[in-house]
Amino acid sequence: MDEDLELGAVLGALADPLRRRVITLLARDRTDGDRSCSSFELPVTKATRTHHFRVLREAGLVRQVNYGNRSTVVLRRAELDARFPGLLDLLVAETADAQE
């Protein structure tokens, strides 16, 4: 299923700092639990937040899980690690370096 992960789409999605932040936060959570989109505290409108998560989903970085009247996102860690080994570790390390 990792054939739907295209390098250009993934890098394009990660070019935006807010989307990169979402993926980094998901990558830090080794339980790979799902999170609601509103739990990320992005400083944007609801419509812009929706756009960012659509870009992440269409690039194949996250999967949406629907629970009736609410939905959550889950990082596609296994697929990303198989297709782009080390990418998630690089993102997490980049934010750790920036915090030091």
Contacts in CASP RR format, 6 or more apart in sequence:
PFRMAT RR
TARGET T0000
AUTHOR 0000-0000-0000
METHOD contacts of the structure
MODEL  1
MDEDLELGAVLGALADPLRRRVITLLARDRTDGDRSCSSFELPVTKATRT
HHFRVLREAGLVRQVNYGNRSTVVLRRAELDARFPGLLDLLVAETADAQE
1 79 0 8 1.000
2 79 0 8 1.000
2 80 0 8 1.000
2 82 0 8 1.000
2 83 0 8 1.000
4 60 0 8 1.000
5 59 0 8 1.000
5 60 0 8 1.000
5 76 0 8 1.000
5 79 0 8 1.000
5 80 0 8 1.000
5 83 0 8 1.000
5 84 0 8 1.000
6 59 0 8 1.000
7 84 0 8 1.000
9 58 0 8 1.000
9 59 0 8 1.000
9 60 0 8 1.000
10 59 0 8 1.000
10 60 0 8 1.000
10 61 0 8 1.000
10 80 0 8 1.000
10 84 0 8 1.000
10 87 0 8 1.000
12 59 0 8 1.000
13 19 0 8 1.000
13 55 0 8 1.000
13 56 0 8 1.000
13 58 0 8 1.000
13 59 0 8 1.000
13 60 0 8 1.000
13 61 0 8 1.000
14 20 0 8 1.000
14 23 0 8 1.000
14 61 0 8 1.000
14 91 0 8 1.000
16 52 0 8 1.000
16 55 0 8 1.000
18 42 0 8 1.000
18 44 0 8 1.000
18 52 0 8 1.000
19 52 0 8 1.000
19 55 0 8 1.000
19 56 0 8 1.000
20 91 0 8 1.000
21 40 0 8 1.000
21 42 0 8 1.000
21 95 0 8 1.000
22 40 0 8 1.000
22 42 0 8 1.000
22 52 0 8 1.000
22 53 0 8 1.000
22 56 0 8 1.000
22 62 0 8 1.000
22 73 0 8 1.000
23 56 0 8 1.000
23 61 0 8 1.000
23 62 0 8 1.000
23 75 0 8 1.000
23 88 0 8 1.000
23 91 0 8 1.000
24 91 0 8 1.000
24 92 0 8 1.000
24 94 0 8 1.000
24 95 0 8 1.000
25 40 0 8 1.000
26 32 0 8 1.000
26 35 0 8 1.000
26 62 0 8 1.000
26 73 0 8 1.000
26 74 0 8 1.000
26 75 0 8 1.000
27 75 0 8 1.000
27 77 0 8 1.000
27 88 0 8 1.000
27 89 0 8 1.000
27 91 0 8 1.000
27 92 0 8 1.000
28 92 0 8 1.000
29 35 0 8 1.000
29 75 0 8 1.000
32 74 0 8 1.000
32 75 0 8 1.000
32 77 0 8 1.000
33 74 0 8 1.000
34 65 0 8 1.000
34 72 0 8 1.000
34 73 0 8 1.000
34 74 0 8 1.000
35 72 0 8 1.000
35 73 0 8 1.000
35 74 0 8 1.000
36 70 0 8 1.000
36 71 0 8 1.000
36 72 0 8 1.000
36 73 0 8 1.000
37 49 0 8 1.000
37 50 0 8 1.000
37 53 0 8 1.000
37 71 0 8 1.000
37 72 0 8 1.000
37 73 0 8 1.000
38 49 0 8 1.000
40 49 0 8 1.000
42 48 0 8 1.000
42 49 0 8 1.000
42 52 0 8 1.000
44 52 0 8 1.000
53 62 0 8 1.000
53 64 0 8 1.000
53 73 0 8 1.000
56 62 0 8 1.000
56 73 0 8 1.000
57 63 0 8 1.000
57 64 0 8 1.000
57 73 0 8 1.000
60 76 0 8 1.000
60 79 0 8 1.000
61 75 0 8 1.000
61 76 0 8 1.000
61 80 0 8 1.000
62 73 0 8 1.000
62 74 0 8 1.000
62 75 0 8 1.000
62 76 0 8 1.000
63 73 0 8 1.000
63 74 0 8 1.000
63 76 0 8 1.000
64 71 0 8 1.000
64 72 0 8 1.000
64 73 0 8 1.000
64 74 0 8 1.000
65 71 0 8 1.000
65 72 0 8 1.000
65 73 0 8 1.000
65 74 0 8 1.000
75 88 0 8 1.000
77 88 0 8 1.000
80 87 0 8 1.000
80 88 0 8 1.000
81 87 0 8 1.000
81 88 0 8 1.000
END
